[in-house]
Amino acid sequence: MAIRQPVVSVLGHVDHGKTKLLDRIRGTSVQAREAGLITQHIGATEVPIDHIYKMCAQLVGKKRFDVPGLLFIDTPGHHSFVTLRARGGSLADLAVLVIDVREGIKTQTVESIRILRQYKTPFVIALNKIDTIQGWMPEDGRPFILSEKAQQRHTLDALDEKMYNVISQLSAEGISADRYDRIDDFTKTVALVPISAKEGEGIPDLLLVLIGLAQRFLEQQLEKGEGPGRGTILEIKEEKGLGKTMDVILYSGTLAKGDTIALGTGGAPHVTKVKAILKPKPLDEIRDPRDRFDSVRDLHAAAGVKIATQSMEGVIAGAPFAVVKGPNDPAVKELKEDSSIRIEVSEKGITIKADAIGSLEALAFETKAAGIPIRKYGIGDITRRDVVEAAYGDKANHVILGFNATVTRDAEAELENHDVKVLTNQIVYKLIEDYQEWEDESKRKTDSDKRSEFSFPAKFRILPDCVFRASKPAIVGVMVLAGRIRIGERLIGADGRDAGKIRSIHSGEDTLKEAKQGDEVAIGIEGVTAGRQINEEDVIYVDLLESAAKELAVLDINDDERATLEETIVIKRKEDHFWGM
């Protein structure tokens, strides 16, 4: 029986060269047009076997394979995106795990390994950026097995050192790996192929390893089925002359123009008919094609195509689809279960929005990892309703994070009526960073507001030989030992007695509103006489309100302020044993 092309997912840590690798195979420059040069959405490229023969000519000669090619899936680098769901499993038949030879295994590499194991997906390691090894002499598109022979001994020793460091790191993760040409049993050892995505070196070796693994171990899995088509929706776009279209991966069965199809939504699946199937040219990226699509009447899995349907009401990116006999087909119920989004929510938290299921799940994953609670989530643009609902509850939760989500005009107008912060970004980890920066700034502003509402813990020492006036007001030189002192604050001595009120603060000729820890200033104190109620070397405390002391206990104050608060409480409790409780 004829076999279909395997779906090959490319995974790995951000910036380790996944899209660069595929650009080199395709002869494209998709990466240069990505936001922040980082892949944000899942794309697909069909690489036909004839192109592989051409790239691998120096290795294969006239040898031929049954596999008709490879369908590459380019996944965003963030570990939250590393797999597409297909009936509860992985969409990929094979995977390429890209690792930077200089950096080795990183956090997202480990996450990729965990998911590949979870779905039992066979994978190959592309050890990228060998061209950065000192002394490496590259040649465009040369197989690694030939390139190795052109290098000097010290360069090969440096490569081996870095490669075996990666192999050791993989071993710590329970993965047995070795260079592909040194492996006897590919079922027990993961093949490691040294490559340079920039120069194209080693890519012929990588393609041959993938084709060889597919043909040798996956033939039964890759048999072409004639059953109803099943797939995953990658993205929904507006296409000139067609209206809304969907980029999809057909991973099993067949799909034809006129088929009844069930599409995943946020609720019940949407059943409609296929109007058109548009197939990108071989080596074209479905996200960013260079040439016009070909219109086809039908196709077999596996394929990355664009389809137009009679309607797409409520359909969401990242959801599954299936060819069905009608609305009552059992596959429709299965589809509803596959489309459900499971994100943990809290009574108090922020709102998150994204343009696709995968994007939303990625944002939710990163939000949870950062310790940010989620109260509400959704797919689509940020709407007026989102703003109104985000304005309820604690002010700290009046936030909406939008990943690849735009703010509608109605929402922008509603923002003028509510104190809601909206943050949007096309890069998920940048969005989390933006939120954390905003949160820190808000906290600083809140603390500043609190300090203006009531006195904070503070103390100062009257310096020796620095009594400049005895009374009306007493003017003395002091050093602030902790916190900040401000004009108008009442003071107490270490014995709890009234020590007057700050009337002025001076530093040389300058009049100040406040002085902070470490400052030496002259202060005017009304209501006391130096030499009687206050003396040189005395430590004087800012007098606190009991209500302020209770609130201060839960505010973010520094260690010195916290210690001064505790000292102030001890002083106050000499008269009132329950003060501040």
N, C-alpha and C positions, 0 to 999 in steps of 0.2 A: 504493500500500500504506500502511496505517496505520502511524504511527510511535509508538514508546514515549517515555516521558519520559526526558530525559537525567539521568545521575547527575552531580551537581555537588559537588565536594569543596571545602571551605572551609579554606584554609591560611593560615599566617603566623606571625609572631613571637608569643611568649607575651605576653598582656596587650594585644594590639593590637585586640581587640574581635571575635573570630570568633563566639563563642557569643552575645555581646550582639547581633550582627547578626541571627543566626538567631532569637533570642528576639523581636526586634522584628518579623521577618517572620511568626513563628508567633503572637505575642501570648502568649508563655510566659515563665517565669522559671527555666529550667533551670540557668543559670549560678549562681544564688544557692545552689543545692543541691550544687554540685560541691565536692570537697575542695580547700580553699585557693582557691576560686573559679576553679580551673583545670581545663579538660577533661582527664580521665584516660583515657577510653575513647571509642571511635568510636560515634557515634549517627547516626540517620537520621530524616528528616522529609519526608513527601510534601506538596508545596505544589501544589494543583490549579490549573488555568488560570483557573477562575472567581475564585479568591482573588487571583490576579495581576491579572486585569482590574479587580477592585475597588480594589486598591492603586494601580493605574496609570491609573485612570479619567481623570485630568486630562491624560494624555499620549496614550492610545490611542483615546479616544472609542468608536466602534462597530467599530473594526478588530478582526479575529479571526485566530487562529493555528492551525496544525495540531498544534503541540506540546501534549500533554495536561496539561502541568505540569512541575514540576522536583522531582527527588528529591535533597535536600541531604544531604551527608555531613559531619558536624562532626568534624574530627580534632583530637586533642590538639595543643596549641601547640608542644610540643617537636619539633625538626626530625627526631628519630628516628622520629616517628609519621606523617609527612606523607603517606604513601600506603598504600593497601590493595592487596594483590596480586590480580590477576585473570589467570590463565593467563600469568604472567610479566610482565604489563604493569600499567598503572594501572587501578584500578576506575573511575575518573572519566572521563566524556566531556568535561566542562568543569571548570574550577576558578575559584574566586574567591580571589585573593591579597590579604589584608587588610594594609594598611600604615597605621600611625599617622602622621598628617600632621605631628605635632610631632617624632617621633623618626626618621622616614625608615626607610631599609633597615637592618636589624639582622642578626645572624649567622643566625638561623633563617629570615629572609626570603631570604637568599642560598641557604641549603640548600633551601628550598622551590622557588626558581627552578631550581636544579640538577636537582631530581627532576622537575619539570614538563617540563623540556627532555629529560631522559633518556627519559621516556615519551611525549614529543611531545604533551602534553596542552594544548589551547588554553586560555588563561586571561584573566581580566579582573581589573583591580586596583581594589579598593575603598579609596579614600583616606579613611580614617576620622577621626573627631573634628574635623570642620570647625567644630563648634560651639564649640571652644576657641580659635578665631581671635579676636583682640581686636576687639570691636565687632560680632561676628556676631549677627544677629537671627534666631533660629530660629522655625520654625513646624512644628507636629507633622505628620509624614508628607508634607511638601511636596516635590514633585520639585525636584532641584537646579536644573534649567534655569529654573524659576520663582523659586526662592529667590534665585538669583544677582541677579535684577532688583530685589530688595528690599534689597540690601546697599549700604552706602556705598562710595564709591570707594576710600578708604584700606583698608577691610576686604578688598575684592576684590584690591587690590594685595598685601596681606599673604598672602592665600591663594595668589595666583599665585607669589609668591616661594617659599613652602614647597613648592608643587606642582612648580615647575620645579627645585627642589633635588632632589626625589625623582626626577623625570624624568632629571636629570643622573646621579644615583646608579645608576639603572637602565641608563642608557647605558653606564656603566662596566662593567656586568655583561653588556653585549652585547644589551640589550633596548631596542628602539625603542618608546617609549610617548608618548601624548598624551591630552588630555582627549577623551572619547568623541565629543563633538559637533563636534570639529575634525578628525576622521579621515576620509580619503577611501577608504583601502584597509585593511580590517580584517585582511587576510591578512598584511600587512607591519608593522602597528603595533598594539601592545597598547592596548586601551581602558582609560582611567583614569577612574573615576567618583567624584567627591567625594561623601562621605556623612557622616551622623552617625547611628551605630547607636543612640545614646541618644535623639535627637529624631525619628528616622525619616526625616530629610531625605535625599534622594538615593537612597533605597532603590527607589522606583518606576523611576528611571532605570536602576539596576543590574539589576533584574529584566527590564526590557525589552531591555537589551543582551544578557543571557543567552539570552532567548527568541529574539531576532533572530539571534544567532550560531548557535544550535542549528538553527533552521529553515533558515537560508541555507546553512550549511556542513556540517551533520551529518546531513542527511535520510537518506542511504543507510546511514550507520552506525547510525542509530536505528530502522531498519525492524524491525517486530515479527517475531521469528522464532518458529516453531512447534516448534523442536527441544527436546531434553532440557534441563531447567533447570540452570544453573550459578550458583554464588554463593560468598559468603564468610561464615563464622561470626563474628559480632561478639562475642557473649558467651553464656555458659551460665548460666542462672538456675533457681532453684526457684520454681515457680508454683503457687499454691494450687489444688488440684483436678486439676492436670495433672502434678505432679512436676517433673522437670527439663525445661526448654525451652531453645530456642536463639533468640537474636536474630540474624537473618541478612539479608544483602542478596542478592536474586536479580538478577543483572546481565545474564543472557541466558536466552532460552528460556522454558519454562513449567514450573510446579510444581503438582502436584495431590495431594489427599488420597488415600492408598493407593499413591502412587508408591514404587518401590524407590529408595533413596538411599544413596550412599556418602559417608561423613563422614571428614574428615581427623583423624588421631591422631598420636601420636608415632612410630608404626610403620606397620603395614599398615592401610589404611582400614577403617572399620567400616561394614558394609553392613546396612541395616535398612529399615523402612517408615515412611512419614509417617502419623501418627495424626490430626494436626490442624494447620490453618494459621490463625493469628490475625493479623489485619491491623489496625494502629492506625488510628484516625480520621484523616482529613486534618488536617494542621497539628499533630498530636500527635507528640511525640518518642518514639521506640521505647524509649529508655532510661528515660524518666520521663513516662509517659502520664498525662493528666488524666482520660480516659474509658476505659470498657471497650473491649477489642479486639472487632472483628467476626470471627466464624468464617466462613471462605470455603472453597469446595470446590476452587477452582483459581485461579491468577493468572498473568499475564504479567509479564515483566521490563519496566521495572525497578521493584523494590519492596523496601521494608524491612519484614519481617514477623517474627513469632515462630512457630516450628514446634515441635511435639511429635512424637517418634518412639517406636517400640516400645522402643528401648534407645539409650544413648549411651556405651557402654563405651569409655573411653580417649579420647573426643573432646575436642579442645582448641580454645579460642577463638583466632581468627585464622586457622584452617585453612580450606581450601576445601571445598566440597561439590558433588556432581553427581548428577543423576538418571541411574540406570543400569538396564540390563536384568537384571543379576545380578552375582554375585561375580566372574565371568570376563569381564565387560565391559572392553574396552581402556581405558575412561575411569578404571577403578579404579587401574590402574598409573600413569596420568598424575597422578592425584590424590595418590598416594604421593610422587611426585617434588615436586609443588607444596607438600606439607605438611612437607617436610624442613626442619629448622632448622640453619643453618650459623653456628656461633659459634666463633671461634678460642679454643682453650684452651692452657694451659701445664701443665708438670709441677708447678709451684708456683704457687699462687694461691688466691683465695677462692671461695666458692660463691655463686651467684646463683639466686634463684627468683622467678617471677612467675606471674600468673594467666592469661596469654594469650600467644600467639606474638608479637603486636605489642609487648606490654609487656616480654616477655623480650628481644626484639631491641633495644628502646629502652634497656633497662637495660644490656645488653651494649655497645651503642654508647657510652653515656655512661661506662661503666666503663673501656672501652678508651681513650676520649678523655682520661680522668683519669690514665692510666698505671697502672691497677690490673689485674694479671693475673687471669685466671679459670681455675680448675682444673675446676670442675664447674658444670653449670647444669641447670635443669629447670622444668617447668610444674606448678603446684599448690601446696598448702600445704607449710610447712616441717615435715618429719617427723623421727622419731627417727633414722632411717637417715642423713638429712642431717647431723644433729648429730654422730653417731658418725664419719662419713666426714670431716667438717670438722675433727675433732680430731686428724687425722694430720698429720705434717710439721711445718714451722716454725710456731712459736707466732704469728708475725705473720700467718699465713694462716688462723688459726682463726676465720674470720669468715663469716657468712651474711648476705647482703643480700636482703631480701624486698620486692618491689614489689607491693602489693596482695595479699600472701600472708600468711596467718595461721599462727601457730605451734600445732601440734596439742598436745594434753595429754601424749601420750607424749614428744613432743620437749621440752616444758617440764620433764618429770621427768628426762629424760636430760641436760639442761643442768646439773643439779646434780652430775653425775658428771664433767663435762668443762669445761675452760677454753675455751669457745667463745662468741664475741660474736655475738649476733643483732640486726640492725638492720632494722626494717620501717618503711615509709612509703607513703603513697598518692600522693606526688608524687616523680617520679623524680629531679629535680635536687636536691631536699631530701635524698633518701636518700644521694646521692653526697656532699653537704656533711656529713651526719651521720657518714659513714664517715671523711671526711678529718679532721673534728674529733676523732673517736675515735682515729685513727691518730696525730695530733699529740700527744694526751694520753698515749697509750701510749708514744710515743717519749720524751716528757719523763720519764715514770715509769721507763722502762728506763735512761735516762741517769742518773737519780737513784739507781737501784739500783746501777749500775756505780760511781758515785762513792762509794757506801758500801762497795763491795767493795775498792777500791784507790785510791791517791792519784792525783789528776789533776795535770797540769802547773800549777805556780804559782810565783810568785817575789815577794819583797818587798824593800824597801830599809830599812835601819836609819836612822832619822831623826837628824839632828845634835842634840846636846845632849839626847838622850833615853835615856841609859843610867841606869836607876833602881837597878839592883843589878848588880854585876859577875859574881856566880856563885851557884850552889847555890839556886835556878837564877838564871841571868842574866836580868834583866828589862829589856827595851828597847822603845822606841816604834818602830813600823814603819808603812810604807804598803804596802798590797798592790798590786803593779803589774799582776798578771795572775792569773787563776784564783781559787781559794779555798784558804785554808790552814785546817787542822783540828788539833785536839788529837791528839797521838800520832804525827804525821807526822815522819819523819826528814828532816834537812836537809843540804844540801851547799853549799859555797861555789863561786864562779865558777872556782876552781882545781881543783875536784873533791874537796877535802878534806872530811872529816866536820865538820858544823857543828851537831851536837847533835840534840835532839829537842824538839818543842813540848810543853810541859807544861800551859800555861794560855793563855787569850786573854781579855783584859779590855777593855771600853769604859766608861770612867768606873767606876761602882760595879758595872756588870753583867758577869757571867761569860758568855762566849759559847762555843759549840761550834765555830764557824767564823767566818772573816772573808773577805769577797769583794773583788774588784777595786775599788779606790778607797777602801776603808776605811782609817782610821788607828786603830790599836789598840796596846795594850801586850801583849807576849807574854812568857811565861816559857820560857826555853830551858835544858834541863838538859844537862850533859856538856860545856859550854864556859865560858870566862871572857871577858867583854867586855874588850877591849884586847889580847887574845892571839889566840884563834881567830876571834873576830868583832870588827868595828869599826864605828864610825859611818860611814854612807854605803855600807857593803858591800851588794851585791845577793846575797841568799841564795835558793837554789832548793829546792823540795821534791824529795827523793830518790825516784826512781821505780824500781819493779821492772822488770826487762827484759821480763817477760811482759806487764806492764801497758802498757808502751810500745808493744808490737806490737799490742795490742788497741786502744789509743788511736788508732792510725794510721787505723782504719776507722770510728771513732765520730764523732758530730756534735759537734765542739768548736769554740769560736769562734776568730776569727783570732788574738787575743792568746794564747790557750791553745796554738794550733797553733805560733805563733812560739816560745813558751816551751818547748814540747816539743822543737822543733828545737835550741834552745840547750842544753837539758838533754842531748840526745843527743851534741852536740859535746863537752860537758864529760865525759860518761861515756866517750867514745871516746878520750880522752887516755890512759886506762889500758887499755881493751879496744877495739881497732880495729873489732871486729865486733859491738859492743854494739847490741842492738835490731834487728839484721838478721834 
